[in-house]
Amino acid sequence: MNHKKIIFIAFSIIILSLIGCQKEERIDIRGEITGINISNDNKIVSLMVEGELEEDTSHDKASIRIVKNTKIYMANTKNKISTNELKEGMKVEAIFEGPVAESYPVQATAKLIRIIE
């Protein structure tokens, strides 16, 4: 085998390994927005979400901080919505990022919030 074929095969194996390592992010919580905290400048800064502990979730109740990097989507689309469109009673699922305070309810920062109802 020539040198170029060996490099090509090795590179292909590495790429396929990396693709195989990609995982879908686990939903940390799915539930209803039961509380909204608003800052002095009238921006939503956190949500209280309550739901059932399910096979694909990690928590049943969470206080979720919203930061400028938090992505908020409508249902299973890539349509972003603004933080101010979040309302009590909406059903959402959230993926956390960074440390999670293991209090009850847990306290975490949202990487992604998806409105599902």
N, C-alpha and C positions, 0 to 999 in steps of 0.2 A: 504494500500500500504506500502511496506517496504521501509526503508530508502534508500537503493541502487537504487530502481526504481525511486524515487523522484529525486535523484541526477542525474541519467542518463537522465531523461526527461528534467531537468533544463539545463544540459550541452548541450543536443541536441538543445534546443531552442536557446541558446546563439550562438552556432556554425552556425545554420541556419540563424540567424539574421545577423551575421557578413558576411556570404556569400552573403546575399541579399543586404548588404550595399556597396559591391564593385561596383564601377562605372567605365565605360570606360572614359578615359581622353578625354576632349574636344580638338579638333584641334584649336590652336590659330590663325594660318594663313596657307593658302594654296596659292601658287603662284610660280612665276618664280624668280630665282636668277638673280637680275639685277646688283649686285655689290658685289665684294669680297675685304675685307681688309686683307692685309698680314702684319705680324709683321716683325721686322728687321731680325729675324732669319728664315724668309721665311716660316712661318706657317700661315695658315688661322685662323684669330681670330674673324672675324665677317662677316655676310652676310647681304645684303639688299634684302628683298623679297617683291615682289609686286604681288597682285592678286585681285580678286573680293571678296567683303564681301558676304559670303554665309550663308545659314541657320545654318550650323554646324561650322562656324568659327567666331572669335571675331574681327579680324583686316584685313584690306586690304593692309597695308604697314607696314613693320617692319624692324628695324635694330636689328639683332639677334647675340648676343655674343655666341661664341663657347668656352667652357671650357673643361678641361680634363675629366669631368664626362658626357659630352654630348654624347649621343648614336646616331650614324648615321647608318641607315639601308637602304638597297636597296629594294624598293617596299614593298610588303606585306610579306617579309621574315624576318628571324632573322639573315640574312647575314650582318654582320657589314662591313662597309667600312671605309677607312681612310678619314680624313678631306681633305687631298690634292686631293681627287677624285672629290670634289665638283667643278662645273664649272658654269659660267654664262650661262643662258638659260635653265638650268635644272629646272624642275617643282618639288617643294618640299612641304611638309607640316611639321609644327613644333608645338611642345608643349613646352610652357615656364615653367620655375620654378623660384620661388623667386619673388621679386618685379618687377613690370612693370612700366617703366617711361611713364606716359600718355602724352607724347609729340606727335607730328605728324611728322614723323612716330613714333610709339611706340618703345621703346628700352627695350629689355629683354634678358635674358639668356636662351638658348635652353636646355631643358632637353632631348629632342629627336628631331631628324630631319629624315624624311623619304623621300627618293627620289622616286617620283611616275612617272616620265618620264625623 
